[in-house]
Amino acid sequence: MRSQPRRRSSAMGVLAAAATLALMTACAGGPAAEEEATDEPLQFFLSGDANQGGGFAHMAELYEEETGVEVEIVDIANEDLPTKLKNAAQANDLPALARVGGIDPVWKDLTVDLASVTEGSDIRTDLAAVDEDGKVLSVPTDITAVGLFINKTLFDQAGVAYPTSPDDIWTWDEYVAAVKQVQANTGATYGMVMDRSSHRLKAFLYEFGSDYFQPDEDGQFETNGATKEALEYFASLNDDSFMPRSVWLSDGDPNGLFKSGDVVAYMSGSWQIADFAVNIADFEWESVRMPKQPIRSTNYGNAANIVVFEGSGQEDAALAFVEWLYEPENYRELAETSGFLPVIDGLEVTYSSNAEDFELYNEEIAASDAIAAKIKKNDLAYEVLGVTTEGDPVRDETVKYLNGEQDVDTTIQNIIDQLSDQLGALP
C-alpha cells in the first residue's frame, strides 16, 4: 500500500532548510561551500513548448516569491538538449538541474540521489530511474500515453457511430470497418495515420496480445505468436488507401495530414491535445478509446524526467527546489498549467480546457494490460545500466517489412538478434 501524501513544507521551512544546509556546507569549508552560498540563479535546462516550458517558468516564479531563490529556465531545442548536456558534462559545466528525455551514460554518474523527493510520496516510482543500490537518478515530470483521435466532423457527416464509453470499445476489425465506412460516405482520402514510431507500434502490438520483445535470463530476446499476427495486420493497413505509406516509409508528416481534415483518424498521443486545441479550427476532433483485439492497452511512460547534477556547487539548493516542486499542491499547479498527465497517484487535477480528453487518457492508462508496465520497467532498467540500441530496431525493421524488403519472420528475427546483441540480459 502506498503511503499518504506528505504535508507541504512551508516556504519558511524551505528557507530554513536551505539556510541550514548552506551554513553546514560553509562550516565544512572548500570551494563547494563557497559556491553553495552564491546568489547565482539555479540554471534549469529543459525543452518545452509554450505550455510545458511556460508551466515550469510559472513554478519558478512562485518558488522565487516563496523562498527568494531564483530558478533560471533555459529553454533549449529538444533535438539539441542531449548534445548540450553531453558537452556540458565533458566540460565540467553542467547546470544545476535539467528536464531530460532519458539518462545519458555520459552524465549518469553525475546525478544527485533524488530519493528524498520520492520517499513517503505517491510519485510513480515505477516510472523513475532507480539503480540497483536504490539511488533515484531521475523523477518523471509527467506521463505520456498513446491514444486515438478522430475527425468527429467526418464521422458525423457519414452518420457512423463511434465509442463513447468503456462498454462499447471497438475491436480493430470493427474500427477499420467504421473508418472505411466514413471514407466511403465522405470521400476522405485516408482512413488513418499513425506516427512512425515504435512507441506507437508498441500499443498496437499489445492490443493484439503481443508480449513485445523481452530478454530471458541469458539476454536472448524472444516474443510470442501474437507479434507476428499484429505486424501482418499492420502491414495490411499500409495500403495507400487506408493508411498512406509515405508516413512510415518516407517519414511523412501524420500531424499535418490529420490537420488537413482529409484523414479520418490519427493514432498518436496525449501530447497532441494542446496543439489540436489551438491549431485545428476547420473541423471538430475528439479523443476516443483505442481499439482492442482483444487486449485493451495503451503504451505509456515518463514523458520526461527531472535530474539534479553534481558539480554545480548548487546541489542542495536544486534538490530543495525539486522537493518543493513535487509537493502535491505545487505539482498540481504545474500539471494544470502545463497540461500534464500527473505522476502523483490519486492527485486530482482540474484542467482549464479539454478536461474530458485528459480524463480519457488517465482511464486508458489505468485500464492498460500489465504488459505496458512490464516493458516500461525493462526500458528503464536498460537506461540505468547505460546500454541502448543503435537506432530503433523495432521501427527500422518494421519499415523494411512494410517496404517489401523482407518477410515478417525475417523482420521478427532481425529485431530479436539486434536487441539480444545490443541490450543483453537484465540484472
C-alpha positions as CSV (number, residue, x, y, z in Angstrom):
1,M,0.0,0.0,0.0
2,R,1.3,3.4,-0.9
3,S,1.7,6.0,1.9
4,Q,-0.3,9.1,2.2
5,P,1.0,12.3,0.5
6,R,3.4,14.3,2.5
7,R,2.4,17.5,4.1
8,R,3.5,20.5,2.2
9,S,6.6,22.2,3.5
10,S,6.2,25.8,4.3
11,A,8.2,28.5,2.5
12,M,9.9,29.3,5.8
13,G,10.7,25.6,6.2
14,V,12.3,25.6,2.8
15,L,14.3,28.7,3.6
16,A,15.3,27.4,6.9
17,A,16.5,24.1,5.4
18,A,18.4,25.9,2.7
19,A,20.0,28.2,5.2
20,T,21.0,25.3,7.4
21,L,22.4,23.4,4.5
22,A,24.3,26.5,3.4
23,L,25.7,27.0,6.9
24,M,26.7,23.4,7.3
25,T,28.5,23.5,4.0
26,A,30.2,26.8,4.7
27,C,31.4,25.4,8.1
28,A,32.9,22.5,6.2
29,G,34.8,24.9,4.0
30,G,36.2,24.3,0.5
31,P,35.1,25.5,-3.0
32,A,31.8,23.8,-3.0
33,A,30.8,25.6,0.2
34,E,31.7,28.9,-1.3
35,E,29.7,28.3,-4.4
36,E,26.7,27.0,-2.4
37,A,26.4,30.4,-0.8
38,T,26.4,32.1,-4.2
39,D,23.5,34.3,-5.2
40,E,23.7,32.9,-8.8
41,P,20.3,31.6,-10.0
42,L,19.8,27.8,-10.4
43,Q,20.0,27.0,-14.1
44,F,17.3,24.7,-15.2
45,F,17.8,23.3,-18.7
46,L,14.6,22.0,-20.5
47,S,12.8,21.7,-23.8
48,G,9.2,22.7,-23.9
49,D,6.5,24.4,-25.9
50,A,4.6,27.4,-24.5
51,N,2.5,25.1,-22.3
52,Q,5.3,22.9,-20.8
53,G,8.1,25.4,-20.7
54,G,5.6,28.1,-19.5
55,G,4.5,25.8,-16.7
56,F,8.0,25.4,-15.3
57,A,8.6,29.2,-15.7
58,H,5.4,29.8,-13.7
59,M,6.6,27.5,-11.0
60,A,10.0,29.1,-10.9
61,E,8.3,32.5,-10.3
62,L,6.2,31.0,-7.5
63,Y,9.3,29.5,-5.9
64,E,11.2,32.8,-6.0
65,E,8.2,34.5,-4.4
66,E,8.2,32.0,-1.6
67,T,11.9,31.5,-1.0
68,G,13.8,34.2,-2.7
69,V,15.7,31.6,-4.7
70,E,15.8,32.3,-8.4
71,V,15.5,29.4,-10.9
72,E,16.5,30.4,-14.4
73,I,14.7,28.5,-17.1
74,V,17.0,27.8,-20.1
75,D,14.8,26.6,-22.9
76,I,16.8,24.6,-25.5
77,A,15.5,22.9,-28.7
78,N,14.6,19.3,-28.0
79,E,17.0,17.9,-30.6
80,D,19.9,20.0,-29.2
81,L,19.4,19.3,-25.5
82,P,21.1,15.9,-25.3
83,T,24.2,17.2,-27.0
84,K,24.2,20.3,-24.9
85,L,24.2,18.3,-21.7
86,K,26.9,15.9,-23.0
87,N,29.2,18.8,-23.9
88,A,28.5,20.4,-20.5
89,A,29.3,17.2,-18.7
90,Q,32.6,16.8,-20.5
91,A,33.5,20.5,-19.8
92,N,32.5,20.1,-16.2
93,D,29.9,22.8,-16.7
94,L,26.6,21.1,-16.0
95,P,23.6,23.2,-15.0
96,A,22.0,22.8,-11.5
97,L,19.2,20.7,-12.9
98,A,17.5,19.6,-16.2
99,R,14.4,18.0,-17.6
100,V,15.6,15.3,-19.9
101,G,14.2,12.5,-22.1
102,G,16.3,9.8,-20.6
103,I,19.5,9.1,-18.7
104,D,22.7,9.5,-20.7
105,P,25.7,7.3,-19.8
106,V,27.9,10.4,-20.2
107,W,26.5,12.1,-17.1
108,K,24.7,9.2,-15.4
109,D,27.2,9.1,-12.5
110,L,27.0,12.9,-12.1
111,T,23.4,12.9,-10.8
112,V,22.2,13.6,-7.3
113,D,20.2,10.9,-5.5
114,L,16.5,12.1,-5.6
115,A,15.3,9.6,-3.0
116,S,14.3,12.4,-0.7
117,V,11.8,13.5,-3.3
118,T,10.1,10.2,-3.8
119,E,10.3,8.7,-0.2
120,G,7.0,9.0,1.5
121,S,5.3,10.4,-1.6
122,D,2.8,9.0,-4.0
123,I,5.0,9.7,-7.0
124,R,5.0,6.9,-9.5
125,T,8.5,5.5,-8.9
126,D,7.8,2.7,-11.4
127,L,8.5,5.5,-14.0
128,A,11.6,6.7,-12.2
129,A,15.2,5.7,-13.0
130,V,16.4,3.8,-9.9
131,D,19.7,1.8,-9.8
132,E,20.2,-1.5,-8.1
133,D,21.5,0.3,-4.9
134,G,18.3,2.3,-4.7
135,K,19.7,5.6,-5.9
136,V,17.0,7.6,-7.7
137,L,18.7,9.1,-10.7
138,S,15.6,10.8,-12.1
139,V,12.0,11.5,-11.3
140,P,9.3,11.6,-14.0
141,T,7.8,15.1,-14.6
142,D,4.7,13.8,-16.5
143,I,3.2,10.8,-18.2
144,T,2.7,10.4,-21.9
145,A,0.4,7.9,-23.5
146,V,-0.6,6.7,-26.9
147,G,-4.1,7.4,-28.0
148,L,-6.6,7.8,-30.8
149,F,-8.1,10.9,-32.3
150,I,-10.9,11.0,-34.8
151,N,-12.2,13.7,-37.1
152,K,-15.6,14.0,-35.5
153,T,-16.9,16.2,-38.3
154,L,-16.3,13.4,-40.8
155,F,-17.9,10.7,-38.6
156,D,-21.0,12.9,-38.1
157,Q,-21.2,13.7,-41.9
158,A,-21.0,9.9,-42.6
159,G,-23.6,9.0,-40.0
160,V,-21.2,6.5,-38.4
161,A,-21.1,6.0,-34.6
162,Y,-18.0,5.8,-32.5
163,P,-17.4,4.5,-28.9
164,T,-18.3,7.0,-26.2
165,S,-18.0,4.7,-23.1
166,P,-15.8,1.9,-21.9
167,D,-18.6,-0.5,-22.6
168,D,-18.6,-0.2,-26.4
169,I,-14.9,-0.2,-27.4
170,W,-14.2,-1.2,-30.9
171,T,-12.1,-4.2,-31.9
172,W,-9.6,-3.4,-34.5
173,D,-11.8,-5.1,-37.1
174,E,-14.8,-3.0,-36.1
175,Y,-12.7,0.2,-36.1
176,V,-11.3,-0.4,-39.6
177,A,-14.8,-1.2,-40.9
178,A,-16.2,2.0,-39.3
179,V,-13.4,4.2,-40.7
180,K,-13.7,2.7,-44.2
181,Q,-17.5,3.5,-44.0
182,V,-16.6,7.1,-43.1
183,Q,-14.2,7.2,-46.1
184,A,-16.9,5.9,-48.4
185,N,-19.5,8.3,-47.2
186,T,-17.4,11.4,-47.2
187,G,-14.7,10.9,-49.8
188,A,-11.9,11.3,-47.2
189,T,-8.6,10.4,-48.9
190,Y,-7.1,8.4,-46.0
191,G,-8.7,6.4,-43.2
192,M,-5.9,6.7,-40.7
193,V,-2.4,7.9,-40.0
194,M,0.0,6.7,-37.2
195,D,3.2,8.3,-36.1
196,R,6.3,6.5,-37.4
197,S,7.4,5.3,-34.0
198,S,7.9,2.1,-32.1
199,H,6.3,3.9,-29.1
200,R,3.0,4.0,-31.1
201,L,3.6,0.5,-32.5
202,K,4.0,-0.9,-29.0
203,A,0.4,0.0,-28.1
204,F,-0.8,-1.6,-31.4
205,L,1.2,-4.8,-30.7
206,Y,-0.1,-5.0,-27.1
207,E,-3.7,-4.7,-28.3
208,F,-3.2,-7.9,-30.3
209,G,-1.9,-9.8,-27.3
210,S,1.8,-9.4,-28.1
211,D,4.4,-9.8,-25.3
212,Y,6.6,-7.5,-27.3
213,F,10.3,-8.4,-27.1
214,Q,11.7,-9.4,-23.8
215,P,15.1,-10.9,-22.7
216,D,15.4,-14.3,-21.0
217,E,17.9,-14.6,-18.1
218,D,20.7,-15.1,-20.7
219,G,19.8,-11.9,-22.5
220,Q,18.3,-13.7,-25.5
221,F,15.2,-11.8,-26.6
222,E,12.0,-13.6,-27.6
223,T,8.4,-12.8,-28.4
224,N,5.1,-14.6,-28.8
225,G,3.0,-15.5,-31.8
226,A,0.7,-12.5,-31.4
227,T,3.5,-10.2,-32.5
228,K,3.6,-11.8,-36.0
229,E,-0.2,-11.5,-36.3
230,A,-0.1,-7.9,-35.3
231,L,2.7,-7.0,-37.7
232,E,0.8,-8.7,-40.6
233,Y,-2.3,-6.8,-39.7
234,F,-0.4,-3.5,-39.5
235,A,1.1,-4.2,-43.0
236,S,-2.3,-4.8,-44.4
237,L,-3.4,-1.3,-43.3
238,N,-0.5,0.4,-45.0
239,D,-2.0,0.1,-48.5
240,D,-2.0,3.8,-49.6
241,S,-5.8,3.8,-49.2
242,F,-6.5,3.2,-45.5
243,M,-3.0,4.4,-44.4
244,P,-0.6,6.5,-46.6
245,R,2.6,4.5,-47.0
246,S,4.6,7.8,-47.0
247,V,4.3,8.2,-43.3
248,W,6.2,5.1,-42.3
249,L,8.3,4.6,-45.5
250,S,9.5,8.2,-46.1
251,D,8.8,9.9,-42.8
252,G,5.8,11.9,-44.0
253,D,4.0,14.2,-41.5
254,P,1.0,12.5,-39.9
255,N,0.2,15.5,-37.8
256,G,-0.1,17.7,-40.8
257,L,-2.1,15.1,-42.7
258,F,-4.7,14.9,-39.9
259,K,-4.9,18.6,-39.5
260,S,-5.7,18.9,-43.2
261,G,-9.1,17.4,-42.4
262,D,-8.7,14.7,-45.1
263,V,-7.9,11.9,-42.7
264,V,-10.5,10.1,-40.6
265,A,-8.4,9.1,-37.6
266,Y,-4.9,9.6,-36.1
267,M,-3.1,7.2,-33.7
268,S,-0.7,9.5,-31.8
269,G,-0.9,10.5,-28.1
270,S,-1.7,12.8,-25.3
271,W,0.9,15.5,-26.2
272,Q,-1.2,16.5,-29.2
273,I,-4.2,17.7,-27.2
274,A,-2.8,21.2,-26.6
275,D,-1.7,21.5,-30.2
276,F,-5.1,20.5,-31.6
277,A,-7.0,22.7,-29.2
278,V,-5.2,25.7,-30.7
279,N,-4.4,24.8,-34.3
280,I,-7.5,22.8,-35.6
281,A,-10.3,25.2,-36.4
282,D,-11.7,23.8,-39.6
283,F,-13.3,20.7,-38.2
284,E,-14.2,19.1,-34.8
285,W,-11.8,16.4,-33.4
286,E,-12.3,14.1,-30.5
287,S,-10.2,11.7,-28.4
288,V,-11.7,8.2,-28.4
289,R,-10.8,4.9,-26.7
290,M,-8.3,2.8,-28.7
291,P,-9.5,-0.5,-30.2
292,K,-8.6,-3.8,-28.6
293,Q,-8.0,-7.1,-30.3
294,P,-8.8,-8.5,-27.6
295,I,-6.4,-6.7,-25.2
296,R,-7.1,-3.2,-24.0
297,S,-3.8,-1.3,-23.6
298,T,-2.1,1.9,-24.4
299,N,1.6,2.4,-24.2
300,Y,2.6,4.9,-21.6
301,G,5.6,6.1,-19.7
302,N,7.5,9.0,-18.4
303,A,7.3,11.8,-20.9
304,A,10.4,13.4,-19.4
305,N,12.4,13.3,-16.2
306,I,14.0,15.8,-13.8
307,V,17.6,15.4,-12.7
308,V,19.9,17.3,-10.4
309,F,23.6,17.4,-11.3
310,E,26.7,17.1,-9.1
311,G,29.4,19.7,-9.6
312,S,27.3,22.8,-10.0
313,G,28.0,23.9,-6.4
314,Q,24.2,24.3,-6.0
315,E,23.2,20.7,-5.4
316,D,21.4,21.3,-2.1
317,A,19.5,24.3,-3.4
318,A,18.5,22.5,-6.6
319,L,17.3,19.5,-4.6
320,A,15.3,21.8,-2.3
321,F,13.6,23.2,-5.4
322,V,12.7,19.7,-6.7
323,E,11.4,18.6,-3.3
324,W,9.2,21.8,-3.3
325,L,8.0,21.2,-6.9
326,Y,6.7,17.7,-6.1
327,E,4.7,18.7,-3.0
328,P,1.2,17.8,-4.1
329,E,-0.2,21.4,-4.1
330,N,2.7,22.6,-6.2
331,Y,2.8,19.7,-8.6
332,R,-1.0,20.1,-9.1
333,E,-0.3,23.8,-10.1
334,L,2.4,22.6,-12.6
335,A,0.1,19.9,-14.1
336,E,-2.8,22.2,-14.5
337,T,-0.6,24.9,-16.1
338,S,1.3,22.6,-18.4
339,G,-1.5,20.2,-19.3
340,F,0.4,17.2,-17.8
341,L,-0.9,13.8,-17.1
342,P,0.1,13.6,-13.4
343,V,2.8,11.3,-12.0
344,I,1.4,11.5,-8.4
345,D,-1.1,8.8,-7.8
346,G,-4.5,10.0,-6.7
347,L,-3.8,13.6,-7.4
348,E,-6.9,15.5,-8.6
349,V,-6.0,17.9,-11.5
350,T,-8.5,20.4,-12.8
351,Y,-7.7,21.3,-16.4
352,S,-8.9,24.6,-17.8
353,S,-9.7,23.1,-21.2
354,N,-10.1,19.7,-22.8
355,A,-10.6,18.0,-19.4
356,E,-12.5,15.2,-21.0
357,D,-9.6,14.3,-23.2
358,F,-7.1,14.2,-20.3
359,E,-9.6,12.1,-18.3
360,L,-9.8,9.6,-21.2
361,Y,-6.1,9.2,-21.2
362,N,-6.0,8.6,-17.5
363,E,-8.6,6.0,-18.0
364,E,-6.7,4.3,-20.8
365,I,-3.6,4.2,-18.6
366,A,-5.5,2.7,-15.7
367,A,-7.1,0.1,-17.9
368,S,-4.0,-1.0,-19.7
369,D,-2.7,-4.5,-19.7
370,A,0.2,-5.3,-17.4
371,I,2.5,-5.8,-20.4
372,A,2.7,-2.0,-20.8
373,A,4.2,-1.6,-17.3
374,K,6.5,-4.6,-17.8
375,I,8.1,-3.3,-20.9
376,K,8.5,0.2,-19.5
377,K,10.2,-1.3,-16.4
378,N,12.6,-3.1,-18.7
379,D,13.3,0.1,-20.7
380,L,14.1,2.0,-17.6
381,A,16.4,-0.8,-16.3
382,Y,18.4,-0.7,-19.5
383,E,18.6,3.1,-19.3
384,V,20.0,2.9,-15.8
385,L,22.6,0.3,-17.0
386,G,23.6,2.8,-19.6
387,V,23.0,0.5,-22.5
388,T,21.0,1.3,-25.6
389,T,20.4,0.3,-29.2
390,E,21.8,1.7,-32.4
391,G,18.7,3.4,-33.8
392,D,15.4,1.8,-33.2
393,P,15.4,-1.9,-34.4
394,V,11.7,-2.4,-33.9
395,R,10.8,0.6,-36.0
396,D,13.5,0.2,-38.6
397,E,12.9,-3.5,-39.2
398,T,9.2,-2.9,-39.5
399,V,9.8,-0.2,-42.1
400,K,11.8,-2.8,-44.2
401,Y,8.9,-5.2,-43.9
402,L,6.4,-2.6,-45.0
403,N,8.6,-1.7,-47.9
404,G,8.7,-5.3,-49.1
405,E,12.4,-5.8,-48.4
406,Q,11.9,-8.8,-46.1
407,D,9.1,-11.0,-44.8
408,V,7.5,-10.9,-41.4
409,D,9.5,-13.8,-40.0
410,T,12.8,-12.2,-41.0
411,T,11.6,-9.0,-39.5
412,I,11.0,-10.5,-36.1
413,Q,14.2,-12.5,-36.2
414,N,16.2,-9.4,-37.1
415,I,14.7,-7.5,-34.2
416,I,15.4,-10.3,-31.8
417,D,19.0,-10.6,-33.0
418,Q,19.7,-6.8,-32.7
419,L,18.1,-6.5,-29.2
420,S,20.0,-9.6,-27.9
421,D,23.3,-8.3,-29.2
422,Q,22.9,-4.7,-28.2
423,L,21.0,-4.9,-24.9
424,G,21.6,-8.3,-23.4
425,A,20.5,-9.6,-20.1
426,L,18.9,-7.6,-17.3
427,P,20.4,-7.8,-13.8
